[in-house]
Amino acid sequence: MKEYDFIVIGSGIAGLSFALKASAKGSVAVITKRGRADSNTAWAQGGVACVTSHEDSFDLHIQDTLVAGAGLCHEDAVRAVVTGAPDRIAELMRLGMHFDRSESNGDHELDLGKEGGHSKRRVLHFQDSTGMEIERTLLEQIASHPRIDVMENHMAVDFITTGKLGYAMQNSCVGVYVLNEETGEVETLRSDVIILATGGCGKIYLYTTNPDIATGDGVAMSWRAGATISNMEFIQFHPTCLFHPETKSFLISEVVRGEGGILIDARGRRFMEHHNPQQELAPRDIVARAIDAEMKRSGSKCVFLDVTHKPADFVKNRFPLIYETCLANGIDITKEPIPVVPAAHYQCGGVKTDLHGETSLRGLFAIGEVACTGLHGANRLASNSLLEGLVLANAAFEKCTRNRPPRVAFDLPEWRPGQVTDVDEMVVIFHNWEEVRRLMWDYVGIVRTDKRLQRAATRLRNLHAEVQEFYWNFKITRDLLELRNLVTVASLVVDCAISRKESRGLHFTLDYPERDDAKFLRDTTLRRT
């Protein structure tokens, strides 16, 4: 058994930010199931929303967030994140983060982008690869830190709780079992403070902008441990993912529309003016549903995002990653429109927490996309996610290091594999993985119905039984663990969606097309009994 003062699961902006701060107070283990740079953060293109301009205000940012959240945002959470933003951004810049600056008038002020749902320009960015630059900055700080132990290629399996150990006390999280993928052995890690920062669950869908690591591990582990889960029906579909047979999961940032990009159909006609007065800069749920409707109406496999009317040098300098990636796939975005489709992008629900990241399990904190703080409500405002990771990491650090009680001694049991054998047919795992993702795309996508949701629930129950049989009879691998988590999280999304008999934000159902504030102006909460 290895003991640490803090265990952080995940190596994105939330986890690394917390680890850096916590290392001043004690030893830190950072658990990451791939390489240390593999995180949703590294894939974020757009930027970080923060009030920095004299033309902007906290009240405007708060109002934009509340409007996007369709009535379900917790205003105290929104205010805490928005007002806490400038200090956290300044802190990040002191660590070496570079944001683009405007050279107009020679003032070299921060260059602010504008995205859908924002009333002002307030998105700080580094070209079109902001997340990658943030990840680089934080990893550079952590690289040689003596009190931070980064455990790459280690996948968290399950939390160890006092309830499972049989202690007569408030159920608390006191450790975690972790699979060492190089040795195949499961290690036991012990801490009074466990920070969950595993990101989202985009890979439960067939088409997603997320990397392969986004399999909902943190939500699934928390559910099995007895933590409260909230609002999982609200999965944000990004309107514009590159549609190309040779490239998967490549996002065409919302900033492209913020800088004047227009959506057109296969005949070159704009269509957003028929769906919303804000046209291309409407909130993401509206744009995604509009694109979905246009594709179904015309039978087209995609629509197109056109920036050919902008100067070529501007496009190349403002969107270098997008330009180079599209060019490598035979698309010169300065001369031809970009084929795009909606794709699963962001999990607005998650493990329910307070404003310090505390979950219903004592000792377990959740920060970043894995958490449901109340900031996003029924639909996330663009570029609020990286900001939430920064602010909540700081809040969790302050809470768990203030008046810390003495560590309680627990002798945690080693992992007991039982009489298991090596997986003999990996094809079964891969088949079930693909079935979950296809089922969720077809039945639990942008537009839903009761009949589709019930079919999804029935099949997922059967899949859960199959996966559980595999889990108990074969030696665990990362693929098996990820499949187990995918099925669990997909079921939580479906169960939450079935219980919400209205359309709100990212949850749109043909059976209940109207919003019902009388019955459903509340969070959806689930807890395993």
C-alpha positions as CSV (number, residue, x, y, z in Angstrom):
1,M,0.0,0.0,0.0
2,K,1.3,3.4,-1.0
3,E,0.2,6.5,1.0
4,Y,0.0,10.1,-0.2
5,D,-1.3,13.3,1.3
6,F,-3.3,13.8,-2.0
7,I,-4.3,11.6,-4.8
8,V,-5.3,13.3,-8.1
9,I,-6.9,11.2,-10.8
10,G,-6.5,12.9,-14.2
11,S,-3.9,15.2,-15.8
12,G,-5.9,18.0,-17.4
13,I,-6.2,21.6,-16.3
14,A,-8.1,20.8,-13.2
15,G,-6.0,18.0,-11.9
16,L,-2.6,19.5,-12.7
17,S,-3.7,22.9,-11.2
18,F,-4.7,21.2,-8.0
19,A,-1.5,19.1,-7.9
20,L,0.8,22.1,-8.2
21,K,-0.9,23.9,-5.3
22,A,-1.2,20.8,-3.1
23,S,2.5,20.0,-3.5
24,A,3.2,22.9,-1.1
25,K,1.3,21.0,1.6
26,G,2.3,17.4,1.1
27,S,3.0,14.5,-1.2
28,V,0.8,14.2,-4.4
29,A,0.2,11.3,-6.7
30,V,-1.2,12.1,-10.2
31,I,-2.8,9.1,-11.8
32,T,-3.2,9.2,-15.6
33,K,-4.2,6.2,-17.7
34,R,-2.2,7.2,-20.7
35,G,0.7,9.7,-21.0
36,R,0.7,12.8,-18.8
37,A,-0.2,15.1,-21.7
38,D,-3.2,12.9,-22.7
39,S,-6.3,14.8,-21.5
40,N,-9.4,16.6,-22.9
41,T,-7.7,19.9,-22.0
42,A,-5.0,19.4,-24.6
43,W,-7.7,19.1,-27.3
44,A,-9.4,22.4,-26.3
45,Q,-9.1,24.9,-29.2
46,G,-11.2,27.9,-28.4
47,G,-10.0,29.4,-25.1
48,V,-10.9,30.6,-21.6
49,A,-13.7,33.0,-21.0
50,C,-12.8,35.7,-18.6
51,V,-13.8,39.4,-18.1
52,T,-10.8,41.5,-18.9
53,S,-12.1,44.3,-21.1
54,H,-13.5,47.6,-19.8
55,E,-16.4,47.0,-22.3
56,D,-17.3,43.8,-20.4
57,S,-18.5,43.1,-16.9
58,F,-19.0,40.2,-14.4
59,D,-22.8,40.8,-14.6
60,L,-22.8,40.4,-18.4
61,H,-20.7,37.2,-18.2
62,I,-23.0,35.9,-15.5
63,Q,-26.1,36.7,-17.5
64,D,-24.8,35.1,-20.7
65,T,-24.0,31.9,-18.7
66,L,-27.5,31.9,-17.1
67,V,-29.2,32.3,-20.4
68,A,-27.2,29.5,-22.0
69,G,-28.0,27.2,-19.1
70,A,-31.7,27.4,-19.8
71,G,-32.8,28.0,-16.2
72,L,-30.8,25.2,-14.5
73,C,-27.6,27.1,-13.6
74,H,-27.0,27.6,-9.9
75,E,-26.4,31.4,-9.8
76,D,-24.1,31.1,-6.8
77,A,-21.8,28.7,-8.8
78,V,-21.9,31.0,-11.8
79,R,-21.0,34.0,-9.8
80,A,-18.2,32.2,-8.0
81,V,-16.6,31.0,-11.2
82,V,-17.0,34.2,-13.2
83,T,-15.7,36.5,-10.4
84,G,-12.9,34.2,-9.5
85,A,-11.7,34.1,-13.1
86,P,-9.3,37.1,-13.3
87,D,-7.1,35.9,-10.3
88,R,-6.8,32.4,-11.7
89,I,-5.9,33.6,-15.2
90,A,-3.3,35.9,-13.7
91,E,-1.9,33.0,-11.8
92,L,-1.8,30.8,-14.9
93,M,0.1,33.6,-16.8
94,R,2.6,33.8,-14.0
95,L,3.3,30.1,-14.5
96,G,4.2,30.9,-18.1
97,M,1.0,30.6,-20.1
98,H,1.0,32.7,-23.3
99,F,-2.3,34.2,-24.6
100,D,-2.4,35.9,-27.9
101,R,-2.2,39.7,-27.9
102,S,-3.6,42.2,-30.4
103,E,-1.1,44.4,-32.3
104,S,-3.7,46.9,-33.3
105,N,-2.8,50.5,-32.4
106,G,0.4,49.1,-30.9
107,D,-1.2,48.4,-27.5
108,H,-0.5,44.7,-27.4
109,E,-3.6,44.1,-25.2
110,L,-4.9,40.6,-24.8
111,D,-6.7,39.5,-28.0
112,L,-10.2,38.6,-27.1
113,G,-12.3,36.2,-29.2
114,K,-16.1,35.9,-29.3
115,E,-18.1,32.7,-29.3
116,G,-21.7,31.7,-29.4
117,G,-23.8,32.9,-26.6
118,H,-21.3,35.6,-25.5
119,S,-22.5,39.2,-25.6
120,K,-19.0,40.6,-25.6
121,R,-15.5,39.5,-26.7
122,R,-14.0,37.8,-23.6
123,V,-12.3,34.6,-24.8
124,L,-8.6,34.5,-24.1
125,H,-6.8,32.2,-26.5
126,F,-3.5,31.0,-27.9
127,Q,-4.1,30.7,-31.6
128,D,-6.5,27.8,-32.0
129,S,-4.7,25.4,-29.6
130,T,-5.3,27.1,-26.2
131,G,-5.7,23.8,-24.3
132,M,-2.4,22.4,-25.7
133,E,-0.6,25.5,-24.5
134,I,-2.2,25.3,-21.0
135,E,-1.2,21.6,-20.8
136,R,2.3,22.5,-21.7
137,T,2.6,25.2,-19.2
138,L,1.3,23.1,-16.3
139,L,3.3,20.0,-17.2
140,E,6.5,22.1,-17.4
141,Q,5.9,23.3,-13.8
142,I,5.3,19.7,-12.6
143,A,8.1,18.0,-14.5
144,S,10.8,18.2,-11.9
145,H,8.7,18.7,-8.8
146,P,10.0,16.4,-6.0
147,R,6.7,16.1,-4.2
148,I,4.6,15.1,-7.2
149,D,4.6,11.5,-8.4
150,V,3.1,11.3,-11.9
151,M,2.0,7.7,-12.5
152,E,1.5,7.3,-16.3
153,N,-0.2,4.3,-17.8
154,H,-2.1,3.7,-14.5
155,M,-5.9,3.4,-14.7
156,A,-8.1,3.9,-11.6
157,V,-10.3,0.8,-11.1
158,D,-12.5,1.6,-8.1
159,F,-12.6,3.7,-5.0
160,I,-12.0,2.1,-1.6
161,T,-14.7,3.3,0.9
162,T,-15.3,2.8,4.6
163,G,-18.7,1.5,3.6
164,K,-17.2,-1.3,1.6
165,L,-14.7,-2.0,4.4
166,G,-17.5,-2.4,6.9
167,Y,-16.7,0.6,9.1
168,A,-19.6,2.0,11.1
169,M,-19.1,5.6,10.2
170,Q,-20.0,8.1,7.5
171,N,-19.2,6.6,4.1
172,S,-15.8,8.0,3.2
173,C,-13.4,7.6,0.3
174,V,-10.0,6.4,1.8
175,G,-8.2,5.0,-1.2
176,V,-8.3,3.7,-4.8
177,Y,-7.3,0.6,-6.6
178,V,-5.2,1.4,-9.7
179,L,-4.2,-0.9,-12.6
180,N,-0.5,-0.6,-13.5
181,E,-0.8,-1.3,-17.3
182,E,2.8,-2.1,-17.7
183,T,2.8,-4.9,-15.1
184,G,-0.8,-5.9,-15.2
185,E,-1.0,-5.7,-11.4
186,V,-3.5,-3.7,-9.4
187,E,-1.9,-1.4,-6.8
188,T,-3.5,0.0,-3.6
189,L,-3.2,3.7,-3.0
190,R,-4.2,5.4,0.3
191,S,-5.2,9.0,1.0
192,D,-7.7,11.1,3.0
193,V,-8.1,13.4,0.0
194,I,-8.8,12.1,-3.5
195,I,-9.3,14.6,-6.3
196,L,-11.3,13.3,-9.2
197,A,-10.4,15.1,-12.4
198,T,-11.0,12.5,-15.2
199,G,-12.9,14.7,-17.7
200,G,-15.9,13.7,-19.6
201,C,-17.6,10.8,-21.4
202,G,-17.6,11.7,-25.1
203,K,-16.6,8.2,-26.2
204,I,-20.0,6.8,-25.3
205,Y,-21.1,8.2,-28.7
206,L,-20.1,7.0,-32.1
207,Y,-19.1,10.5,-33.2
208,T,-17.3,12.8,-30.8
209,T,-14.7,15.6,-30.6
210,N,-13.2,13.9,-27.6
211,P,-9.9,11.9,-27.4
212,D,-10.1,8.1,-26.9
213,I,-9.5,8.6,-23.1
214,A,-12.9,10.2,-22.5
215,T,-14.7,7.1,-21.4
216,G,-16.5,8.5,-18.3
217,D,-14.3,6.7,-15.8
218,G,-14.7,9.2,-13.0
219,V,-18.5,9.3,-13.1
220,A,-18.7,5.5,-13.3
221,M,-16.4,5.0,-10.3
222,S,-18.3,7.5,-8.3
223,W,-21.6,5.9,-9.1
224,R,-20.3,2.5,-8.0
225,A,-19.0,4.0,-4.7
226,G,-22.3,5.6,-3.9
227,A,-21.8,9.3,-4.8
228,T,-24.7,11.4,-6.1
229,I,-24.7,11.9,-9.9
230,S,-26.6,14.8,-11.5
231,N,-27.9,16.1,-14.9
232,M,-26.3,13.4,-17.1
233,E,-29.0,13.9,-19.7
234,F,-27.3,17.2,-20.8
235,I,-24.6,16.1,-23.2
236,Q,-23.5,19.0,-25.4
237,F,-23.0,18.3,-29.1
238,H,-20.5,20.6,-30.7
239,P,-22.1,21.8,-34.0
240,T,-18.9,21.6,-36.1
241,C,-16.7,18.5,-36.1
242,L,-14.7,18.0,-39.3
243,F,-16.5,15.5,-41.6
244,H,-13.8,13.5,-43.4
245,P,-13.2,9.7,-43.7
246,E,-9.5,10.0,-42.9
247,T,-9.8,12.1,-39.7
248,K,-11.8,11.4,-36.6
249,S,-12.7,13.6,-33.7
250,F,-11.2,16.9,-35.1
251,L,-13.0,19.9,-33.8
252,I,-13.6,23.0,-35.9
253,S,-13.6,25.6,-33.1
254,E,-16.6,27.8,-32.5
255,V,-14.2,30.7,-32.8
256,V,-14.3,30.2,-36.6
257,R,-18.0,31.3,-36.4
258,G,-17.1,34.0,-33.9
259,E,-14.7,35.5,-36.4
260,G,-17.3,35.5,-39.2
261,G,-17.6,31.9,-40.5
262,I,-21.0,31.1,-41.9
263,L,-22.9,27.8,-42.2
264,I,-24.2,26.8,-45.6
265,D,-25.9,23.8,-47.1
266,A,-24.7,21.7,-50.0
267,R,-26.1,24.3,-52.4
268,G,-24.3,27.1,-50.8
269,R,-27.3,28.7,-49.0
270,R,-27.2,30.0,-45.4
271,F,-29.8,28.5,-43.1
272,M,-29.2,29.6,-39.5
273,E,-31.3,32.8,-40.1
274,H,-34.3,30.5,-40.3
275,H,-33.5,28.9,-36.9
276,N,-32.4,31.7,-34.6
277,P,-31.9,35.5,-34.7
278,Q,-28.3,35.1,-33.5
279,Q,-27.7,32.9,-36.5
280,E,-24.2,31.3,-36.4
281,L,-23.6,32.7,-32.9
282,A,-26.6,31.2,-31.2
283,P,-25.9,28.8,-28.3
284,R,-24.5,25.5,-29.2
285,D,-27.6,23.4,-28.6
286,I,-29.6,25.6,-31.0
287,V,-26.9,25.4,-33.8
288,A,-26.4,21.7,-33.4
289,R,-30.2,21.0,-33.7
290,A,-30.4,23.4,-36.7
291,I,-27.6,21.5,-38.5
292,D,-29.2,18.1,-37.6
293,A,-32.5,19.4,-39.0
294,E,-30.9,20.6,-42.2
295,M,-29.1,17.3,-42.7
296,K,-32.3,15.3,-42.2
297,R,-34.3,17.6,-44.4
298,S,-31.9,17.4,-47.3
299,G,-30.6,13.9,-46.8
300,S,-27.0,15.3,-46.8
301,K,-24.3,13.7,-44.7
302,C,-22.9,17.1,-43.6
303,V,-23.2,20.9,-43.9
304,F,-20.4,23.3,-44.6
305,L,-18.7,26.1,-42.6
306,D,-17.4,28.8,-44.9
307,V,-14.6,31.3,-44.1
308,T,-13.5,31.9,-47.7
309,H,-14.7,35.5,-47.6
310,K,-12.1,36.3,-44.9
311,P,-8.5,37.3,-45.9
312,A,-6.3,34.2,-46.4
313,D,-3.5,35.5,-44.2
314,F,-6.0,36.2,-41.4
315,V,-7.4,32.6,-41.6
316,K,-3.9,31.0,-41.6
317,N,-2.7,33.1,-38.7
318,R,-5.8,32.9,-36.5
319,F,-6.5,29.2,-37.1
320,P,-3.1,27.6,-37.9
321,L,-4.0,24.2,-36.4
322,I,-7.4,24.0,-38.2
323,Y,-5.8,25.3,-41.5
324,E,-3.0,22.8,-41.5
325,T,-5.2,19.8,-40.4
326,C,-7.7,20.6,-43.1
327,L,-5.0,21.1,-45.7
328,A,-3.5,17.7,-44.8
329,N,-6.9,16.3,-45.6
330,G,-7.1,18.0,-49.0
331,I,-9.2,21.0,-47.9
332,D,-7.9,24.5,-48.3
333,I,-10.2,26.5,-46.0
334,T,-9.1,29.8,-47.5
335,K,-10.6,28.6,-50.9
336,E,-13.3,26.1,-50.0
337,P,-15.8,25.5,-47.2
338,I,-15.2,23.0,-44.5
339,P,-17.5,19.9,-44.3
340,V,-18.8,19.6,-40.7
341,V,-21.3,17.6,-38.6
342,P,-22.3,17.8,-35.0
343,A,-20.5,15.5,-32.6
344,A,-20.7,14.7,-28.8
345,H,-18.5,17.2,-27.1
346,Y,-19.1,18.1,-23.4
347,Q,-20.7,16.5,-20.4
348,C,-22.6,19.2,-18.5
349,G,-23.7,16.9,-15.7
350,G,-21.5,14.6,-13.6
351,V,-20.6,13.9,-10.0
352,K,-22.6,16.4,-7.9
353,T,-20.5,18.8,-5.9
354,D,-20.7,22.0,-3.8
355,L,-18.7,25.1,-4.7
356,H,-15.5,23.6,-3.3
357,G,-15.7,20.4,-5.3
358,E,-16.9,18.3,-2.4
359,T,-19.0,15.3,-3.3
360,S,-21.5,13.3,-1.2
361,L,-18.6,11.0,-0.3
362,R,-16.4,12.4,2.4
363,G,-12.8,12.7,1.2
364,L,-13.7,12.7,-2.5
365,F,-13.6,15.9,-4.5
366,A,-14.5,16.2,-8.1
367,I,-13.3,19.1,-10.3
368,G,-13.5,19.9,-14.0
369,E,-15.7,18.3,-16.5
370,V,-16.4,15.2,-14.4
371,A,-18.1,17.4,-11.8
372,C,-21.6,18.9,-11.8
373,T,-21.2,22.2,-9.8
374,G,-24.3,24.0,-11.2
375,L,-22.2,26.3,-13.5
376,H,-23.4,24.9,-16.8
377,G,-27.1,24.1,-16.1
378,A,-28.8,22.5,-19.1
379,N,-26.2,23.8,-21.6
380,R,-22.6,25.0,-21.3
381,L,-21.6,28.5,-22.4
382,A,-18.6,28.2,-24.7
383,S,-15.2,28.5,-23.1
384,N,-16.5,28.3,-19.5
385,S,-15.1,24.8,-19.1
386,L,-11.4,25.5,-18.8
387,L,-12.2,28.3,-16.5
388,E,-14.3,26.1,-14.2
389,G,-11.3,23.7,-14.0
390,L,-9.0,26.5,-12.8
391,V,-11.4,28.0,-10.3
392,L,-12.7,24.8,-8.8
393,A,-9.1,23.4,-8.5
394,N,-8.3,26.4,-6.4
395,A,-11.5,26.2,-4.3
396,A,-10.9,22.5,-3.6
397,F,-7.3,23.1,-2.6
398,E,-8.4,25.8,-0.2
399,K,-11.1,23.6,1.3
400,C,-9.1,20.4,1.8
401,T,-6.0,22.1,3.2
402,R,-7.8,24.4,5.6
403,N,-8.0,23.0,9.2
404,R,-7.0,19.5,8.0
405,P,-7.8,16.9,10.7
406,P,-5.1,14.3,11.6
407,R,-4.8,11.4,9.1
408,V,-6.8,8.4,10.2
409,A,-5.0,5.0,10.0
410,F,-6.6,2.5,7.6
411,D,-5.1,-0.8,6.7
412,L,-6.5,-1.2,3.2
413,P,-6.8,-4.7,1.7
414,E,-4.9,-5.6,-1.3
415,W,-6.7,-6.2,-4.6
416,R,-8.1,-9.8,-4.8
417,P,-8.3,-10.9,-8.4
418,G,-9.9,-14.3,-7.6
419,Q,-9.8,-17.2,-10.0
420,V,-9.6,-15.3,-13.3
421,T,-8.0,-16.0,-16.6
422,D,-6.7,-13.8,-19.4
423,V,-9.3,-12.5,-21.8
424,D,-9.6,-15.1,-24.6
425,E,-11.8,-13.2,-27.0
426,M,-11.0,-9.4,-27.2
427,V,-13.4,-9.3,-30.2
428,V,-16.3,-9.5,-27.7
429,I,-15.1,-6.3,-25.8
430,F,-14.6,-4.4,-29.1
431,H,-18.0,-5.5,-30.4
432,N,-19.7,-4.4,-27.2
433,W,-17.8,-1.1,-27.2
434,E,-19.0,-0.3,-30.8
435,E,-22.5,-1.4,-29.9
436,V,-22.7,1.0,-27.0
437,R,-21.5,3.9,-29.1
438,R,-23.8,3.2,-32.1
439,L,-26.8,2.7,-29.8
440,M,-26.2,6.0,-28.0
441,W,-25.8,7.8,-31.3
442,D,-29.0,6.4,-32.8
443,Y,-31.2,6.5,-29.7
444,V,-29.8,9.1,-27.3
445,G,-28.5,11.8,-29.6
446,I,-29.4,15.4,-30.4
447,V,-33.1,14.6,-30.8
448,R,-34.7,12.0,-28.5
449,T,-38.0,10.1,-28.0
450,D,-39.4,8.0,-25.2
451,K,-39.4,4.9,-27.4
452,R,-35.8,5.3,-28.4
453,L,-34.7,5.9,-24.8
454,Q,-36.6,2.8,-23.6
455,R,-35.0,0.7,-26.3
456,A,-31.6,2.0,-25.3
457,A,-32.3,1.3,-21.6
458,T,-33.3,-2.3,-22.3
459,R,-30.2,-3.0,-24.4
460,L,-27.9,-1.3,-22.0
461,R,-29.2,-3.5,-19.1
462,N,-28.3,-6.6,-21.2
463,L,-24.9,-5.2,-22.0
464,H,-24.3,-4.4,-18.4
465,A,-24.9,-8.1,-17.5
466,E,-22.6,-9.3,-20.2
467,V,-19.8,-6.9,-19.2
468,Q,-20.2,-7.8,-15.5
469,E,-19.7,-11.4,-16.3
470,F,-16.6,-10.6,-18.3
471,Y,-15.3,-8.4,-15.4
472,W,-15.6,-11.1,-12.8
473,N,-14.3,-14.0,-14.9
474,F,-11.3,-12.5,-16.7
475,K,-8.2,-10.6,-15.8
476,I,-8.8,-6.9,-16.0
477,T,-7.3,-4.8,-18.8
478,R,-7.8,-1.1,-19.7
479,D,-10.1,-2.1,-22.6
480,L,-12.3,-4.1,-20.2
481,L,-12.4,-1.4,-17.6
482,E,-13.2,1.3,-20.1
483,L,-16.1,-0.8,-21.6
484,R,-17.4,-1.3,-18.0
485,N,-17.4,2.4,-17.5
486,L,-18.9,3.2,-20.9
487,V,-21.9,1.0,-20.2
488,T,-22.4,2.5,-16.7
489,V,-22.2,6.1,-17.9
490,A,-24.4,5.4,-20.9
491,S,-27.0,4.0,-18.6
492,L,-26.9,7.0,-16.4
493,V,-27.4,9.3,-19.4
494,V,-30.4,7.3,-20.5
495,D,-31.9,7.1,-17.0
496,C,-31.6,10.8,-16.5
497,A,-33.1,11.5,-20.0
498,I,-36.0,9.2,-19.3
499,S,-36.9,11.0,-16.1
500,R,-37.0,14.5,-17.7
501,K,-40.3,14.8,-19.4
502,E,-39.7,18.1,-21.2
503,S,-37.2,19.7,-23.6
504,R,-34.6,22.0,-22.0
505,G,-31.2,23.0,-23.2
506,L,-29.3,20.0,-24.5
507,H,-32.1,17.6,-23.8
508,F,-34.6,17.8,-26.7
509,T,-37.4,15.2,-27.0
510,L,-40.1,15.0,-29.6
511,D,-42.5,13.6,-27.0
512,Y,-42.2,16.7,-24.8
513,P,-41.1,19.5,-27.1
514,E,-41.8,22.3,-24.6
515,R,-40.0,23.5,-21.5
516,D,-41.9,22.8,-18.3
517,D,-40.7,25.0,-15.5
518,A,-43.6,24.0,-13.2
519,K,-42.3,20.4,-12.9
520,F,-38.7,20.3,-14.1
521,L,-37.0,23.5,-13.0
522,R,-34.6,21.3,-11.0
523,D,-31.6,19.1,-11.3
524,T,-31.9,15.4,-12.1
525,T,-30.2,13.4,-9.3
526,L,-29.4,9.7,-9.1
527,R,-27.7,7.8,-6.3
528,R,-27.0,4.1,-6.2
529,T,-28.9,2.4,-3.3
